[in-house]
Structure formats: C-alpha cells, structure tokens
Amino acid sequence: MEELNVDALRHPVFRGRKYKRIRSFRKEKKAEEYRDKLEEKMKSRRFPPIVEQVRIGWIFGYKYYVCVPKKEVK
C-alpha cells in the first residue's frame, strides 16, 4: 500500500517559480488541450502553463490540474 502525503495540498513548482492551479480535469488529454489553448495566449516561454498530475486515492486514480505562474494569474 502507498502512504498518503500532502503533495495534493502544496503549490506546484517549476523552474523555481510557484504555480497556481486554475482548472482541474479527470482526463489527461482534455487537460493538455486546455493547456495548449492557454499557451497560445501567454507571452512567457520560460514559464509556460503546465499540467500537474495528482494521485487522489488508491482506487480513484489521478486528477489533472492546469497550472499557470502565480504572478500571471488575474
């Protein structure tokens, strides 16, 4: 059995910058499509939107969050 941890509560970090979760999805494909749409609108190539995968339980599987840099959230 896996141990439970608090990774689902922490902010994701990419290249030293904190990210904020803006939307959640059950399917990875839908999350990636949404991320691609955001990527076209955002100006930054260094800090692009990312998809974070978080385990939500032993049986339930994963939840996918689309995250953007915390400073750029409006």
RODO-2510 file (C-alpha; in nm, 4 decimals, decimal comma):
residues 74
     n   res          X          Y          Z
     1     m     0,0000     0,0000     0,0000
     2     e     0,1089     0,3535    -0,0683
     3     e     0,1479     0,6108     0,2034
     4     l    -0,0687     0,9212     0,1961
     5     n     0,1139     1,2519     0,1656
     6     v     0,0388     1,6212     0,1391
     7     d     0,1554     1,6718    -0,2205
     8     a    -0,2026     1,7434    -0,3267
     9     l    -0,2090     2,0474    -0,0947
    10     r     0,1227     2,2051    -0,1990
    11     h     0,1660     2,4521    -0,4835
    12     p     0,3438     2,3052    -0,7834
    13     v     0,6914     2,4497    -0,8513
    14     f     0,8521     2,4622    -1,1964
    15     r     1,1975     2,6136    -1,2519
    16     g     1,1875     2,7742    -0,9078
    17     r     0,8586     2,9587    -0,9551
    18     k     0,5359     2,8731    -0,7780
    19     y     0,2371     2,7917    -0,9930
    20     k    -0,1328     2,8268    -0,9200
    21     r    -0,3915     2,5682    -1,0165
    22     i    -0,6636     2,7247    -1,2291
    23     r    -0,8644     2,4275    -1,3548
    24     s    -0,8939     2,0554    -1,2874
    25     f    -0,9744     1,7671    -1,5212
    26     r    -1,0314     1,3930    -1,4906
    27     k    -0,8770     1,3129    -1,8311
    28     e    -0,5182     1,3957    -1,9169
    29     k    -0,5992     1,4595    -2,2833
    30     k    -0,8525     1,7330    -2,2000
    31     a    -0,6072     1,8977    -1,9595
    32     e    -0,3378     1,9061    -2,2277
    33     e    -0,5786     2,0558    -2,4827
    34     y    -0,6709     2,3335    -2,2375
    35     r    -0,3022     2,3944    -2,1624
    36     d    -0,2284     2,4289    -2,5348
    37     k    -0,5003     2,6938    -2,5710
    38     l    -0,3542     2,8887    -2,2784
    39     e    -0,0028     2,8573    -2,4167
    40     e    -0,1062     3,0465    -2,7312
    41     k    -0,2347     3,3394    -2,5212
    42     m     0,0550     3,3590    -2,2740
    43     k     0,3664     3,5558    -2,3582
    44     s     0,6221     3,3679    -2,1484
    45     r     0,8201     3,0820    -2,2982
    46     r     1,0327     3,0365    -1,9892
    47     f     0,7339     2,9729    -1,7612
    48     p     0,4663     2,8048    -1,9743
    49     p     0,1428     2,6597    -1,8361
    50     i     0,1882     2,3055    -1,7071
    51     v    -0,0289     2,0030    -1,6352
    52     e     0,0137     1,8587    -1,2864
    53     q    -0,0840     1,5000    -1,2100
    54     v    -0,2023     1,4368    -0,8509
    55     r    -0,3000     1,0989    -0,7119
    56     i    -0,6393     1,1226    -0,5379
    57     g    -0,6601     0,7792    -0,3831
    58     w    -0,5811     0,4137    -0,4179
    59     i    -0,8893     0,3380    -0,6237
    60     f    -0,9817     0,6696    -0,7851
    61     g    -0,6646     0,7264    -0,9849
    62     y    -0,5391     1,0712    -1,0778
    63     k    -0,6638     1,4258    -1,1168
    64     y    -0,5002     1,6625    -1,3635
    65     y    -0,4599     2,0318    -1,2857
    66     v    -0,3686     2,3025    -1,5364
    67     c    -0,1352     2,5464    -1,3645
    68     v    -0,0001     2,8910    -1,4565
    69     p     0,2707     3,1013    -1,2859
    70     k     0,1324     3,2638    -0,9728
    71     k     0,2343     3,6190    -1,0727
    72     e     0,0423     3,5990    -1,4011
    73     v    -0,2923     3,4980    -1,2509
    74     k    -0,5503     3,7743    -1,2920
***
